[in-house]
Every structure is written in C-alpha cells, then in structure tokens.
Amino acid sequence: MVTGPAPLSLADLAACLKLDQQALGGLWTESQWRTELQEASRPGVGLWQGEALVAMACGWLILDELHITVVAVDPQWRRLGLGQQVLAALLAEARGRAASRATLEVATGNGAARGLYARFGFRDAGIRRGYYRSGEDALIQWLDLRT
C-alpha cells in the first residue's frame, strides 16, 4: 500500500538519492539533495511503499513562483497515477505558501511527462535548446496557480 504524500526531509536523503538514480539517472549529487531537503523554501513531497520512496516532486519557492525541479516515479511504479499525486501535493503546498505561478522544464521527447503537465494546465512558454546532458531540448512551461 502506498502512503503519503508526505513532506520530504533530511531524514529522507538516502531514499531521495536512490529514487533519483532509479528514475532520473542521478540528476543530483548527495550534496545537492542535502541542500534541497534542508531549505524551507524548497518544498518536496513523496509517496512511500513501506520504506521505499516510490514517487517525489520537489521545487523552489522564489517570491510568488514555484520552480518545479523534480518529478520522479520509480520505473516499477509508473502509470499508476503517482506522478499526478505528488505533483498535485506540491502545487497545493505552493498555493498554501501564496505562490501564484509555477514553472518547469520538460524534455521535448518525454511524452508521458508532457501529458501529465498538460492535464494540470501547464502551457508551453518557450524552449531551451540543448538543455539536457543528452543535448535534448527542454520546453519551458508555466501554470497559473490562481485559477
């Protein structure tokens, strides 16, 4: 049974590193994760299966904007709506902290993520050429949180 979403904290460092590696190929270092989990302006939420973190979403609150930095789901737990649950929880946290907009970058070839974000109402606002290590472009997307 999956539990959560629950706020992520420094106690979850090892679990975040493991899920990052499994789902994203090691996007961040341990030092970067430690900073993410310690900063109050960087909310994160996770879903758990027992002791295993199976989905998470994290972001940075900058003034009245949420910059979503991570949405990750364990490959074995994909297509079950877990990404939707953690993203909804992160957006609710941002709204609760008076954020009026949210932004993110998504790989142009990541159809599953783009579909998820479209269901939430994210709209394309630009492109970052060669944004990812692979050379793939990123779409910049925005969502109005006031509606």
C-alpha positions as CSV (number, residue, x, y, z in Angstrom):
1,M,0.0,0.0,0.0
2,V,1.4,3.4,-1.0
3,T,1.3,6.1,1.7
4,G,1.5,9.8,1.5
5,P,2.0,12.3,0.0
6,A,4.2,13.4,2.9
7,P,6.8,16.2,3.1
8,L,10.4,15.2,2.4
9,S,13.1,16.0,5.0
10,L,16.8,15.4,5.5
11,A,15.9,12.1,7.0
12,D,14.8,11.0,3.5
13,L,18.2,11.8,1.9
14,A,19.1,8.2,1.1
15,A,15.7,7.5,-0.3
16,C,15.8,10.6,-2.5
17,L,19.2,9.7,-3.8
18,K,18.0,6.1,-4.6
19,L,14.9,7.3,-6.4
20,D,16.8,10.0,-8.3
21,Q,19.2,7.3,-9.6
22,Q,16.4,4.8,-10.5
23,A,14.1,7.3,-12.2
24,L,16.3,10.1,-13.4
25,G,19.7,8.5,-13.8
26,G,21.3,10.5,-11.0
27,L,20.2,14.1,-11.6
28,W,21.7,15.5,-8.4
29,T,24.6,14.8,-6.1
30,E,24.3,13.9,-2.4
31,S,25.3,17.5,-1.6
32,Q,22.7,19.0,-3.8
33,W,20.0,16.7,-2.3
34,R,21.1,17.7,1.2
35,T,20.6,21.3,0.3
36,E,17.2,20.6,-1.2
37,L,16.0,18.8,1.8
38,Q,17.3,21.4,4.3
39,E,15.9,24.6,2.8
40,A,12.4,25.7,3.9
41,S,12.0,27.5,0.5
42,R,12.4,24.2,-1.3
43,P,9.4,22.0,-0.6
44,G,9.3,18.4,-1.6
45,V,6.7,15.6,-1.2
46,G,6.9,11.9,-1.5
47,L,4.9,8.7,-1.7
48,W,6.1,5.6,0.1
49,Q,5.7,1.9,-0.3
50,G,6.9,0.7,3.1
51,E,10.4,2.1,3.5
52,A,10.9,2.8,-0.3
53,L,10.3,6.2,-1.7
54,V,8.4,5.4,-5.0
55,A,7.5,9.0,-6.2
56,M,8.5,12.5,-5.4
57,A,8.1,16.1,-6.5
58,C,10.3,19.0,-5.4
59,G,10.6,22.7,-6.2
60,W,11.9,26.1,-5.2
61,L,9.7,28.8,-4.0
62,I,11.1,32.1,-5.3
63,L,8.9,35.1,-4.3
64,D,5.4,34.1,-5.6
65,E,6.6,31.4,-8.0
66,L,7.2,27.7,-7.7
67,H,10.0,26.4,-9.9
68,I,9.4,22.6,-10.1
69,T,12.8,20.9,-10.2
70,V,12.0,17.2,-9.9
71,V,9.0,15.0,-10.6
72,A,10.1,11.4,-10.4
73,V,8.4,8.0,-10.2
74,D,10.2,4.6,-9.7
75,P,10.0,2.9,-13.1
76,Q,8.3,-0.1,-11.5
77,W,5.5,2.2,-10.2
78,R,4.8,4.2,-13.3
79,R,1.4,4.5,-15.0
80,L,-0.4,4.3,-11.6
81,G,-1.1,8.0,-11.1
82,L,1.7,8.5,-8.5
83,G,3.3,11.3,-10.5
84,Q,-0.1,13.1,-10.6
85,Q,-0.4,12.7,-6.8
86,V,3.0,14.1,-5.9
87,L,2.6,17.0,-8.4
88,A,-0.8,17.8,-7.0
89,A,0.5,17.8,-3.5
90,L,3.5,20.1,-4.4
91,L,1.2,22.5,-6.2
92,A,-1.1,22.6,-3.2
93,E,1.9,23.3,-0.9
94,A,2.9,26.2,-3.2
95,R,-0.6,27.6,-3.2
96,G,-0.6,27.4,0.6
97,R,2.5,29.5,0.6
98,A,0.9,32.1,-1.7
99,A,2.6,31.1,-4.9
100,S,0.7,32.5,-7.9
101,R,2.5,30.7,-10.7
102,A,4.5,27.5,-11.3
103,T,7.1,26.7,-13.9
104,L,9.2,23.8,-15.1
105,E,11.3,22.4,-17.9
106,V,10.4,19.2,-19.6
107,A,12.3,17.2,-22.3
108,T,10.6,17.6,-25.7
109,G,10.7,13.9,-26.1
110,N,9.1,13.0,-22.7
111,G,5.6,12.4,-23.8
112,A,4.4,10.9,-20.5
113,A,5.6,14.0,-18.5
114,R,4.3,16.4,-21.1
115,G,0.9,14.7,-20.9
116,L,0.9,14.9,-17.1
117,Y,1.7,18.6,-17.1
118,A,-0.9,19.3,-19.8
119,R,-3.6,17.6,-17.6
120,F,-2.7,20.2,-14.9
121,G,-3.0,23.0,-17.3
122,F,0.7,23.8,-17.9
123,R,1.3,25.7,-21.2
124,D,4.4,26.0,-23.3
125,A,6.1,29.4,-23.0
126,G,9.5,28.8,-24.7
127,I,12.3,26.3,-25.4
128,R,15.8,25.8,-24.0
129,R,17.9,24.4,-26.8
130,G,20.3,21.6,-25.8
131,Y,19.2,21.9,-22.1
132,Y,19.8,18.3,-21.1
133,R,23.1,16.3,-21.0
134,S,21.9,14.3,-24.0
135,G,21.5,17.5,-26.0
136,E,17.8,17.3,-26.0
137,D,15.8,20.5,-25.9
138,A,13.5,21.4,-23.0
139,L,10.2,23.1,-23.2
140,I,9.6,25.8,-20.6
141,Q,6.1,25.6,-19.2
142,W,4.0,27.8,-16.9
143,L,0.8,27.3,-14.9
144,D,-1.3,30.0,-13.2
145,L,-2.0,28.8,-9.7
146,R,-4.7,31.4,-9.0
147,T,-7.3,29.6,-11.1
